[in-house]
Amino acid sequence: MSFFKFAFSFLYVRNWHTGERELSRPRITLFCAAFFLIMLALTIISILQAPIEYISP
């Protein structure tokens, strides 16, 4: 068993006809969408946490 199959075993489903485990497209889509949203949130948080320099006129 490869490390990828071990670490990401939740992305695999058993094929009904052959009995082998194969990647599930809906699970991969949900995983990629969640990863994208987390990265987007971290980017937005880092931008919003940056100090704003205010220069009084």
Order of alpha helices (4+ residues) and beta strands (2+ residues): alpha-beta-beta-alpha
